[in-house]
Amino acid sequence: MTKPKLFALSTCVHCAKVKELLISLNVDFDTLYVDRLAGDERNHRMRELKGYNPEISFPTLVVGDQVVIGAKEQRIREILLGE
């Protein structure tokens, strides 16, 4: 499985909830706080996010070819743990 990628905002409580869930599940993942990026890096990440989630909402979790938009704990568990 490819390393999950969490697109988040540093001030978003739902993003923090997903991050806490991933940590509690011992998942190795990358967090991209889009609001902390600037210039070309921010533009690049926003285009990347739009490819996964055209509405550009947060949190957006990308796990391989699957995308979870929002803090949907059960769906995240299904994808990561097969629950």
N, C-alpha and C positions, 0 to 999 in steps of 0.2 A: 504494500500500500504506500502511496506517496504521502509525504508529510502534509497533514492538514494545514490549511492557511485560513486564518481568521482576519477578515477585514473589519475593523472596528474604529470607534471614536473613543478617545480617552475619557470623555465625560459621560458616556452612555452606560446606564445601569444594566441594560439588557446585554450589552457587549461584555460587561464585567461578569455577569451571570454565566454566559457561555464559556468565558475564559476559566472561571472557577470550576465549572463542570469538567472541562477538558483536563485541568490539573488534577481534579479528584479521580479521574479515570486513568491517570498516569499516561496521558497521550502526549507524545512529542509533537509540537505544532509551532507554527510561526504566527505571530501577531503583527499585523500592519495597522498602526494607528494613523489613519489617513490624515486626520487633523493635525498631526505633528510633522507631516511631510511638507516640503516646499518645492516650488519650481518644477523642473522636469521630472523629478522623482514622483512628486504628487500627481502631476498630469499622467504619467505612465501608469501609476497604480489606479487612478480613477478610470482610465480606459480599460485596464485589466478587470476591475470590479464590474464595470458596465457590461463586459462580455459575459460575466456570470449572472449578473443581476441588473437588468436594464433600468430598474427603478432606482438604483444606487441607494439602497437602504441598509441600515446597520442593525445588528451584526449580520454579516454574510460569511458563512463557513463553507469552505471548499475542501472536499475530501475526494481526491481522484476526480472522477467525472460526475460526482454528486454535489449538489449545492443545497445548503439549508439556509433559508432567509428567516431571521428572527431567532428568538431564544426558545427553540422547539426541542426541549430536552429529550423527549421520547424518540423523536426522529434522529437526533444525534446519536443516541444510544443504539438505535437500530443499525445505523450505518457503521459505527465504530465497533460495536460489540455483538451485532447480530441478534440483539434482544427483541 
